Amino acid sequence: MTAGKSLLDIRGVETYYGNIRALNGVDVTVNEGEIVALIGANGAGKSTLMMTIFGTPRARRGTITFGGTDITDLPTHEIARLRIAQSPEGRRIFPRMTVMENLQMGASLDNLKFFDEDVEKVFALFPRLKERIAQRGGTLSGGEQQMLSIGRALMARPKLLLLDEPSLGLAPLIVKQIFDAIRELNRTQGLTVFLVEQNAFGALKLATRGYVMVNGVVTMSGTGKDLLADPEVRAAYLEGGRH
């Protein structure tokens, strides 16, 4: 998918937990039609940036703009209404609800006329979910729960999909299925994806562009290909870490 104009702009963002600064002047741009990866060690601030985009916690300084609209201080539900959807770290599906009920929870109230069509698209992407349609979310395997989390986010018909650690704790074969699905969504639907991942090799291989975060600061950026080849990135994140 060819990248278009800027969709998400993060400029000079600082986020705090109490008096502790978790993000320190972060600048990130995600253009329409791109897959952008944010890599870094555990605790680097990657998930904090994802949550700050949605306003929990709020950016104390800087601006976040989506499609030309300043969303820095908008309530979370209004940000979601702009068609940003998130598959959060730890999946956070509704364990007592069935697969279908989880998908219903993700559906946009503005687009219910597309509900059946959207469910079929999710099942085409993740056939396993169709087989588990009446099963409770909490009884699914980790990989199936991750598929459900992404599927639920897709039901909102997002312009931007935020994925936080989609490969965490999953077997390599399942990780490949998840990454293949992300690539397919981008290629066939033009979906813009912002991906936070500790699996640096898989993420950068998938990404149009990438950013490296260290201690709440973006230290490097470039194309996925260039970052994969960079000696510093290789030494810090890729040695022995191919999945």
C-alpha positions, 0 to 999 in steps of 0.5 A, a space after each residue: 500500500 502506498 503511503 499518503 498524507 499524514 494521518 497521525 501526528 505526535 509532536 513534542 509529547 510528554 507524559 507523566 505518571 505522577 512526577 515520573 516522566 514516561 515520555 520525553 518530547 516524542 515525535 512520531 508521524 503515521 501516514 495514510 496507508 502505512 504500517 509504522 512500527 515502534 520498537 524498544 525494550 520493555 519499559 521504554 514507553 511504547 505502551 504509554 505512547 499508545 495509551 496517550 494517543 487515547 487520552 489515558 494518561 493525558 499528554 502534559 505537553 505537546 500535541 496529538 493530531 489525527 486527520 487534521 483534528 487536535 485530539 490531545 485533550 479530547 475524551 477517550 470516547 470521542 477519540 474512538 468515534 473519530 475511527 481510531 481503534 485499539 487492540 491493547 496489550 494483554 488483549 483485554 477481551 470480555 472473557 465471559 462473552 462469546 466470540 460473537 458478543 465480543 465482536 458486537 461490543 466492538 461494532 460502531 453504533 454508526 455503522 450497524 448496517 454493515 455489521 454482517 459484512 464486517 463480521 464476515 470480513 473478520 471471519 475471512 481474516 481469522 477462520 478460527 474465530 468462526 469455528 469458535 463463534 459461540 465459545 466464551 472468550 476466556 476459554 480461547 487459546 492465547 492466539 485465538 484471543 489475540 485474533 479476537 482482540 484485533 477482530 473486535 477492533 476492526 468491527 469499528 471500521 477504523 481509519 487507524 488501527 493501534 496494535 500493542 504487542 500483538 505477538 506477546 506470549 504467542 507461539 511463532 506459528 501464531 505470530 506469523 498468522 497475526 503478522 500475515 493478517 496485518 499485512 493483508 489488511 494493509 494491502 487489501 483494505 489500505 488500513 493504516 496500522 501503528 504497531 508497538 512490538 518487542 518482536 523487533 525483527 517481525 515488526 520491522 519486516 512488516 513495517 513501511 517505517 519504524 521508530 526506536 524508543 529508549 527511555 521515553 525518547 525516540 532515538 532513531 527512525 527510518 524505513 523498516 528495511 533500513 532499521 533492520 540493517 542498522 548495526 545498532 538496532 541489530 545489536 540491541 534488538 535483533 541478535 538471536 531474536 528472530 521469530 
